[in-house]
Amino acid sequence: MNQKSSSHNSKYSLPAVAIVGVIAGAWGYDGEVKVQSHTDNPQRFSTGNLLMARGQTLQIDGCRWHQGLALIKFRGIETQEAADRLHGVQLEVSLDDVLPASPDTYYHFQILDMEVWTQSGEFLGKVNDILSTGSNDVYVVNHGKDEVLVPAMHDVVLEVDLGKGRITVDLPDGLR
């Protein structure tokens, strides 16, 4: 069923925090963890920085990189068992700690959960995942059992309205 914009109320709001990484597991035996980075800021994992995880603040004692993953030692995480308990935990920072994006670019945390509409007012669903393809991102939009893949390209994504939580698109033939 297609919905028109006049009959749909958005409940979108920006999150209070930005996800900068996800702990992928323990590394070694001394409490170090592997982190899949979700940040463009190379200084985010510098020694001394603070990150939030499950409501607690973790301080970085050291970071090095291995095969695209950040290997981070947090103060107070001293054993492999303690590191294992953090597996899957999202690492977050306050939005106040996020640098503004360049014009016409957006962070993933800003796009996730936004509603996607066509120019003609057809509700396609909400962005529930973002695939990074190398050349451009692809928004995975779900509405019930329907899934639409929307390439994040200027000729497809016509407008991103962060205030309304709404993306307006012009889908090429074959993408519906």
trRosetta pair geometry for C-beta under 8 A, 3 or more apart (Angstrom, degrees):
i j d omega theta_ij theta_ji phi_ij phi_ji
2 122 4.7 -48 -156 -137 118 94
2 123 6.7 150 -164 39 59 73
3 7 5.8 -123 -170 77 95 107
3 8 5.1 85 140 -54 134 123
3 122 7.4 110 57 -155 48 46
3 123 4.0 -5 59 18 100 130
4 7 5.4 72 65 15 81 101
4 8 7.4 180 87 -6 39 99
4 121 4.7 21 -146 144 73 123
4 122 7.6 -33 -94 -88 51 40
4 123 7.6 -107 -46 -18 8 96
5 8 6.1 -76 -141 41 35 103
5 117 6.1 43 -81 -141 107 153
5 121 4.5 -103 -6 -145 98 94
5 123 7.3 147 -78 -61 58 91
6 121 7.6 0 -8 -161 79 136
8 115 7.6 156 135 -155 134 158
8 123 5.7 103 -43 -74 166 144
10 115 5.6 -115 -110 -3 110 138
10 164 6.0 94 50 174 158 73
10 165 4.9 170 170 68 135 115
10 166 6.3 -98 -78 -59 156 99
11 165 7.8 -55 78 64 29 162
12 113 6.2 154 -122 126 92 98
12 114 6.0 49 -126 -113 149 55
12 115 6.5 -121 -43 -9 130 92
12 164 7.1 64 58 143 126 38
12 165 2.2 117 81 -129 156 170
12 166 7.4 -171 20 -43 152 62
13 165 7.0 -56 -49 -63 28 133
14 95 7.1 64 140 -97 125 153
14 109 7.8 69 -161 134 82 95
14 110 6.5 -16 -121 -119 101 71
14 162 6.9 22 -66 -179 114 103
15 18 7.2 139 84 -77 116 44
15 95 7.6 160 94 -60 69 115
15 109 5.8 -83 36 178 125 112
16 94 7.4 -41 153 -136 77 68
16 95 6.6 -115 -178 -12 36 111
17 52 6.5 -86 -136 60 149 137
17 92 4.0 34 156 176 134 128
17 93 6.5 155 -161 75 88 28
17 94 6.0 -61 -111 -101 76 34
17 95 6.6 -134 -110 -38 24 74
17 109 8.0 -105 108 -158 51 154
18 92 6.4 150 74 -154 38 76
18 93 5.6 -20 59 61 92 82
18 94 7.8 20 15 112 85 13
18 95 6.0 112 -27 -93 99 62
18 97 7.7 -137 36 73 116 89
18 98 4.9 83 -4 -70 155 137
18 107 6.5 -26 -138 148 125 154
18 109 4.8 -155 -131 19 74 163
19 22 7.2 14 178 -58 119 84
19 38 5.4 5 118 82 89 149
19 90 5.0 -58 -128 -170 110 119
19 91 7.0 100 -160 69 65 51
19 92 5.6 -45 -97 -95 50 80
19 108 7.8 -59 61 86 103 112
19 109 5.8 155 23 -79 83 118
20 37 7.2 -31 159 -155 69 67
20 38 5.6 -176 -170 69 21 85
20 39 4.2 11 -152 -51 87 123
20 41 7.7 -45 -139 46 120 108
20 44 5.3 -155 -175 177 139 146
20 51 6.8 -117 56 -127 126 117
20 91 5.4 -66 66 104 86 96
20 92 6.6 141 9 -118 86 25
20 93 5.5 41 -24 -3 131 105
21 35 4.4 24 167 175 138 113
21 36 6.1 161 -159 79 78 48
21 37 5.1 -37 -99 -113 103 41
21 38 5.4 -175 -79 17 38 84
21 39 6.7 -51 -47 -6 85 102
21 44 7.8 156 -26 122 114 133
21 45 7.5 50 -30 -75 153 116
21 51 7.7 -28 43 -149 110 153
21 70 6.7 -52 -128 38 153 130
21 90 7.5 153 89 -160 44 54
21 91 4.2 1 64 47 89 122
22 35 6.9 153 72 -156 32 68
22 36 5.0 -10 58 55 88 103
22 38 6.9 61 -13 -22 84 120
22 88 6.8 -19 -179 -155 103 32
22 89 7.2 168 -154 84 62 36
22 90 5.5 -32 -101 -103 78 59
22 91 6.9 -154 -78 9 26 82
23 33 5.0 -29 -146 168 108 138
23 34 7.1 110 -165 75 60 54
23 35 5.6 -40 -101 -99 53 75
23 53 7.5 41 -22 -133 127 136
23 86 4.6 -33 114 135 168 99
23 87 6.0 -124 114 -115 103 26
23 88 6.6 -33 73 25 85 20
23 89 4.8 17 26 52 121 83
23 90 8.0 -129 6 -69 79 15
23 91 6.8 102 -40 -38 85 102
24 33 7.6 140 48 169 59 87
24 34 4.3 -58 66 101 103 104
24 35 6.5 170 5 -105 90 18
24 36 5.1 92 -49 -26 119 95
24 69 6.5 -81 34 -134 142 133
24 87 7.3 -4 156 -141 18 75
25 33 6.9 175 97 -153 27 77
25 34 5.3 7 59 39 73 111
25 83 7.6 60 161 140 44 100
25 84 7.1 5 -156 -116 70 60
25 87 5.0 25 -97 -111 58 105
26 31 7.7 -76 -140 -137 101 21
26 32 7.2 97 -169 79 65 56
26 33 6.0 -60 -111 -105 40 65
26 34 7.5 36 99 2 8 86
26 80 4.8 86 174 -156 155 74
26 83 3.6 104 -109 108 95 120
26 84 4.9 -38 -30 -64 124 67
26 86 7.9 111 -71 50 74 95
26 87 7.3 -58 -23 -65 73 100
27 32 4.5 -61 72 106 97 102
27 33 6.1 131 8 -142 94 11
27 34 4.9 114 -52 -47 114 84
27 66 8.0 137 -145 45 148 142
27 71 5.2 -86 77 -136 167 104
27 83 7.3 -111 23 167 55 153
28 32 5.2 35 46 44 112 116
28 80 7.0 -136 111 -89 44 100
29 79 7.3 -30 174 -156 64 56
29 80 4.8 -48 -132 -44 50 116
30 73 7.4 -13 110 -120 104 116
30 78 6.7 -52 -176 -170 62 52
30 79 7.4 -55 -148 -105 24 28
30 80 7.6 28 -4 -53 19 72
31 73 6.5 77 97 -142 93 80
31 74 7.1 -108 148 52 109 76
31 77 4.0 157 -176 128 117 75
31 78 4.6 -70 -43 -122 145 6
31 79 5.5 38 -69 18 90 20
31 80 7.0 -111 -68 -61 41 33
31 82 5.6 -5 -119 72 97 114
31 83 5.0 167 -150 -49 43 108
32 71 5.6 21 169 175 122 93
32 72 6.7 160 -158 80 74 33
32 73 4.9 -44 -100 -81 82 79
32 83 6.5 9 67 -107 27 151
33 71 7.4 172 83 -152 35 52
33 72 5.6 -23 61 63 85 86
33 73 8.0 151 16 -87 69 33
33 74 7.1 8 12 -5 116 106
33 77 7.2 -15 -27 128 110 154
33 83 4.9 -171 -74 -156 87 104
33 86 5.8 -52 -102 85 150 133
34 66 7.9 -79 -119 64 98 110
34 69 4.7 -2 -166 163 95 143
34 70 7.5 134 -164 74 45 49
34 71 6.1 -25 -100 -100 59 69
35 45 7.2 170 73 -107 148 140
35 69 6.3 143 61 -174 44 83
35 70 4.2 -28 63 66 106 100
35 71 7.5 -179 16 -82 83 21
35 72 5.4 23 -10 2 129 120
35 91 6.6 -1 -143 -2 128 144
36 69 6.3 -47 -84 -117 52 88
37 44 7.7 130 -145 69 108 133
37 45 7.4 -87 -104 -30 112 133
37 68 7.9 -129 23 168 105 69
37 69 7.5 171 -13 -136 87 40
37 70 5.5 91 -60 -16 104 114
38 108 6.7 -84 -175 44 110 139
39 44 4.5 23 108 -9 161 165
41 44 4.3 101 90 -44 104 101
41 99 6.7 137 -83 9 123 118
43 46 4.9 -13 -169 -27 70 124
43 49 7.7 144 148 -63 75 141
44 49 6.7 151 173 164 39 169
44 93 7.4 -115 -148 -31 106 146
45 49 6.7 -138 -140 52 17 141
45 60 6.1 161 -170 -121 60 160
45 63 4.3 135 140 -125 107 167
45 70 5.0 -107 -134 -156 175 150
45 72 6.0 -107 -162 -92 117 119
46 49 5.1 97 64 -23 73 117
46 60 6.8 128 94 87 32 143
46 63 6.8 -104 -104 32 20 131
47 60 5.6 -133 -120 114 34 97
47 61 6.5 5 -138 174 90 21
47 62 5.6 7 -94 -93 106 44
47 63 6.7 -152 -57 10 67 88
48 59 6.9 -24 -151 -171 29 100
48 60 6.5 -32 29 69 23 87
49 59 7.4 163 86 -150 34 59
49 60 4.9 15 56 23 80 123
50 57 5.3 -7 -170 -172 114 108
50 58 7.0 149 -155 75 60 41
50 59 5.5 -32 -97 -96 73 68
50 60 7.6 -141 -75 0 26 82
51 57 7.4 148 77 -155 33 59
51 58 5.2 -24 66 63 85 94
51 60 7.0 64 -3 -44 107 99
51 91 4.5 -5 170 -169 138 103
51 92 6.7 127 -175 55 81 37
51 93 6.3 -65 -124 -69 68 81
52 55 7.0 7 -175 -108 103 11
52 56 7.1 153 -153 77 64 31
52 57 5.9 -39 -97 -97 65 60
52 58 7.5 151 -108 15 15 81
52 91 7.2 136 67 -163 48 51
52 92 4.5 -41 69 71 101 92
52 93 6.8 154 14 -87 95 32
52 94 7.8 86 -11 -44 132 69
53 56 6.0 -31 70 64 73 81
53 58 5.4 14 13 -9 119 125
53 86 6.7 3 167 -142 148 109
53 89 4.9 53 -165 152 108 129
53 90 7.1 176 -126 82 70 46
53 91 5.6 -27 -79 -103 97 63
53 92 7.2 157 -76 19 45 81
54 89 5.8 -61 -31 -141 103 120
58 74 4.5 -31 -178 -148 116 134
58 75 7.2 166 -169 45 66 76
58 76 7.7 -130 -133 52 78 111
58 77 7.5 9 -142 -21 120 121
58 91 7.7 -75 50 -126 128 101
59 74 6.6 122 68 -159 45 75
59 75 4.4 1 71 19 101 124
59 76 8.0 85 41 7 91 104
60 63 5.9 -12 -175 -39 128 108
60 72 5.8 -71 -130 -159 100 109
60 73 7.3 95 -164 73 62 56
60 74 6.3 -54 -101 -102 44 63
60 75 7.7 -5 42 -13 2 86
61 73 4.6 -64 69 107 102 99
61 74 6.4 123 5 -154 94 12
61 75 4.9 126 -52 -63 109 73
62 72 7.3 165 89 -152 53 48
62 73 4.4 19 51 41 93 115
63 70 5.5 -19 -161 -171 111 104
63 71 6.8 148 -155 76 54 52
63 72 4.9 -9 -102 -103 88 75
63 73 7.4 -147 -66 22 47 70
64 70 7.7 144 76 -158 29 57
64 71 5.1 -19 66 59 79 106
65 68 7.4 23 -176 -91 102 7
65 69 7.0 156 -155 79 63 39
65 70 6.0 -40 -99 -102 71 52
65 71 7.0 176 -98 11 17 84
66 69 5.7 -26 70 62 74 89
66 71 5.4 35 10 -28 113 122
73 77 7.4 -163 -166 72 56 101
74 77 4.4 50 70 17 100 121
77 82 4.8 -171 -151 122 74 122
77 83 5.7 98 167 -75 119 73
77 86 7.1 -14 -126 -23 146 141
78 82 6.3 57 44 30 54 149
79 82 4.7 99 56 6 81 99
79 83 7.0 -145 98 -2 45 87
80 83 5.5 -57 -149 41 34 112
80 84 6.1 43 151 -27 67 103
81 84 5.5 -47 -146 30 31 116
81 85 6.9 37 153 -24 60 99
82 85 5.9 -49 -158 25 34 114
82 86 7.5 29 147 -16 59 103
83 86 5.9 -60 -164 31 40 111
83 87 8.0 70 141 -49 62 78
84 87 5.8 -15 -169 -24 48 114
86 89 4.7 -70 -169 17 70 132
93 97 4.3 -91 161 75 121 133
93 98 6.6 143 95 -55 116 83
94 97 5.0 95 63 2 78 101
94 98 7.8 -140 103 -12 49 86
95 98 5.4 -49 -155 21 48 118
98 107 7.0 -36 -174 -50 140 162
101 105 4.7 -139 167 94 114 88
101 106 5.8 130 98 -104 174 27
101 107 5.8 -148 -65 -33 128 81
101 110 7.7 -91 -13 3 145 152
102 105 4.6 41 64 28 87 125
104 154 7.7 10 -177 -99 133 103
106 110 4.7 -118 -176 77 104 130
106 111 5.4 109 119 -50 131 101
106 160 6.0 -104 -47 147 147 164
106 162 7.7 178 -122 -76 122 111
107 110 4.8 97 61 -1 79 103
107 111 7.5 -161 93 -3 43 88
108 111 5.8 -66 -149 40 37 105
108 112 6.1 41 159 -29 74 104
108 130 5.1 -141 -133 39 105 151
108 137 7.9 -171 -94 -131 91 153
109 112 6.1 -42 -136 26 31 113
110 114 7.7 23 142 -45 58 125
110 162 6.1 -39 -170 -116 114 113
111 114 5.6 -73 -164 9 45 126
111 127 5.4 -53 150 101 84 163
111 130 6.3 75 90 -73 131 135
111 139 6.6 -116 163 -106 128 117
111 160 7.4 -54 -102 -140 88 132
111 167 7.4 38 -144 -59 87 136
112 127 5.6 -125 -123 107 34 104
112 128 7.1 61 -153 -133 83 24
112 129 7.7 33 -116 -87 98 21
112 130 6.8 -95 -72 -21 86 109
113 126 5.7 -7 -152 179 40 123
113 127 6.5 -55 0 67 17 80
113 128 7.4 63 -77 -95 52 56
113 165 7.3 -43 116 -162 84 118
114 126 6.7 161 80 -151 29 76
114 127 5.2 19 50 19 79 116
114 160 7.5 -2 -178 -148 166 89
114 165 5.0 -158 -126 -177 73 68
114 166 6.4 -172 -176 -79 97 14
114 167 5.3 82 128 -19 128 102
115 123 6.8 -45 -175 -143 113 95
115 125 7.5 -155 -145 124 63 22
115 126 5.6 -46 -95 -95 52 75
115 165 6.0 71 10 124 89 88
115 166 5.1 -21 68 -109 98 69
115 167 7.0 -173 91 25 47 73
116 123 7.7 110 81 -163 54 53
116 124 4.5 -49 99 63 101 113
116 125 6.0 0 45 64 103 57
116 126 6.9 161 3 -107 86 22
116 127 6.3 100 -39 -48 114 83
116 139 7.0 150 -77 122 143 141
116 141 4.7 -55 31 -124 148 142
116 148 7.5 -142 97 75 146 127
116 150 6.4 -158 -150 -26 153 160
116 166 7.9 151 -91 -161 24 57
116 167 4.8 -22 -108 70 71 106
116 169 6.0 9 -172 -4 100 124
117 121 6.4 -19 -177 -140 118 29
117 122 6.6 152 -160 73 67 43
117 123 5.7 -34 -103 -99 82 50
117 124 6.6 -175 -96 6 25 88
117 166 6.2 -5 8 -167 117 104
117 167 7.1 160 26 81 68 52
117 168 5.5 -30 76 -106 91 66
117 169 7.2 157 80 21 39 78
118 121 6.8 -38 72 32 79 21
118 122 4.2 16 27 47 118 96
118 124 6.5 102 -36 -41 84 109
118 168 7.4 58 177 -160 12 69
118 169 6.0 -56 -106 72 52 77
118 170 7.2 90 -155 -99 77 41
118 171 6.7 -63 -109 3 104 101
119 158 6.7 51 -78 14 100 160
119 168 6.2 80 -85 177 57 107
119 169 7.5 -111 -33 85 74 35
119 170 5.5 21 -25 -85 122 86
123 143 6.8 135 129 -114 89 147
124 141 5.2 24 126 142 110 144
124 143 6.1 -154 154 -22 38 135
124 146 8.0 -119 -171 117 65 124
124 148 5.3 -56 -179 32 121 150
124 150 7.7 94 120 -57 157 129
124 169 7.3 -23 3 43 150 128
125 128 8.0 -52 145 -16 114 102
125 141 4.4 134 73 163 108 87
125 142 4.9 -155 169 91 146 26
125 143 3.0 -129 -81 -47 103 88
125 144 7.8 -120 -101 15 116 60
125 146 6.7 -163 -49 88 136 98
125 147 7.8 -63 43 -114 167 39
125 148 6.7 157 29 24 121 105
126 141 6.7 169 81 -149 19 72
126 142 6.5 -29 59 60 70 72
126 143 7.3 122 7 -77 64 72
127 130 6.9 26 176 -65 117 87
127 139 4.7 -61 -120 -166 112 111
127 140 6.8 101 -154 66 63 52
127 141 5.7 -41 -87 -93 54 73
127 150 8.0 -82 -97 43 98 125
127 167 7.2 57 -35 9 122 142
128 140 5.9 -67 63 99 75 98
128 141 7.4 122 9 -125 79 25
128 142 5.0 -15 7 17 132 117
129 139 7.9 144 82 -163 50 46
129 140 4.0 2 62 45 93 130
130 137 5.3 -11 -176 -172 105 122
130 138 7.2 152 -161 73 55 46
130 139 5.9 -24 -107 -105 77 57
130 140 6.9 -142 -73 11 28 85
130 152 7.9 19 -147 -34 105 138
131 137 6.7 144 75 -163 49 64
131 138 4.4 -14 59 58 104 100
131 140 6.4 84 -19 -39 99 104
131 149 7.7 -16 25 -143 132 109
132 137 5.7 -35 -100 -104 58 77
133 136 6.2 2 52 62 112 49
133 137 7.0 160 11 -111 85 22
133 138 5.9 62 -29 -15 120 107
136 151 5.7 61 100 -174 132 92
136 152 5.2 -163 167 67 103 79
136 153 5.4 0 -160 -70 170 84
137 151 7.9 144 91 -160 47 50
137 152 4.2 14 70 23 90 137
138 149 5.3 1 174 -174 120 98
138 150 6.7 151 -166 72 65 41
138 151 5.4 -35 -107 -100 81 53
138 152 6.6 -142 -85 -5 26 85
139 149 7.4 152 76 -160 49 46
139 150 4.3 -19 59 63 101 102
139 151 7.9 -153 18 -68 76 6
139 152 6.0 100 -26 -61 95 96
139 167 7.5 -57 159 88 179 170
140 147 6.6 -18 -170 -163 86 106
140 149 6.2 -19 -103 -105 61 70
141 147 6.9 143 78 -159 53 53
141 148 4.5 -22 66 64 110 91
141 149 7.5 -176 21 -83 83 21
141 150 5.6 45 -14 -8 123 116
142 146 7.0 149 -154 85 52 57
142 147 5.3 -18 -99 -101 75 76
143 146 4.9 -14 66 65 84 107
143 148 7.8 14 10 1 102 105
148 171 7.4 -63 -176 -106 131 148
148 175 6.5 72 -164 153 96 86
148 176 6.5 -16 -116 -122 119 47
149 175 6.8 -113 70 -156 72 97
150 156 6.3 170 -174 148 83 128
150 157 7.0 95 154 -70 116 92
150 167 7.9 127 122 123 160 140
150 169 5.7 -76 -145 -118 133 159
150 171 6.9 -87 -115 -98 89 99
150 175 7.2 92 -98 167 55 136
151 156 5.3 101 73 27 84 163
151 175 8.0 -101 0 -117 91 146
152 156 7.4 -127 -121 75 13 118
152 157 5.6 6 -144 -18 56 142
153 156 4.7 69 61 17 86 107
153 157 6.6 142 60 12 35 90
154 157 6.8 -60 -113 60 23 81
155 170 7.2 -78 158 72 61 114
156 169 5.7 -1 161 -155 73 97
156 170 6.2 -139 -141 65 39 68
156 171 6.6 45 -149 -102 96 43
156 172 6.8 -60 -99 -19 103 89
157 160 6.5 14 168 -50 118 96
157 167 6.2 -47 -143 -171 99 111
157 168 7.8 109 -165 77 54 50
157 169 5.7 -36 -102 -102 48 84
158 168 4.8 -56 66 102 106 96
158 169 6.3 167 6 -110 89 23
158 170 5.6 74 -44 -11 119 99
159 166 7.8 10 107 110 101 88
159 167 7.0 172 90 -153 58 45
159 168 4.3 22 48 40 99 110
160 166 8.0 171 -153 92 40 48
160 167 5.3 -8 -107 -108 70 82
161 164 4.3 11 118 38 123 105
161 165 7.3 -36 96 22 82 19
161 166 4.7 0 56 61 110 88
161 167 7.5 -166 24 -76 71 36
161 168 7.6 48 -8 -12 105 98
162 165 7.2 27 -166 -75 33 44
171 175 4.4 -134 -175 74 111 123
171 176 5.9 111 113 -54 151 88
172 175 5.5 85 63 -9 72 120
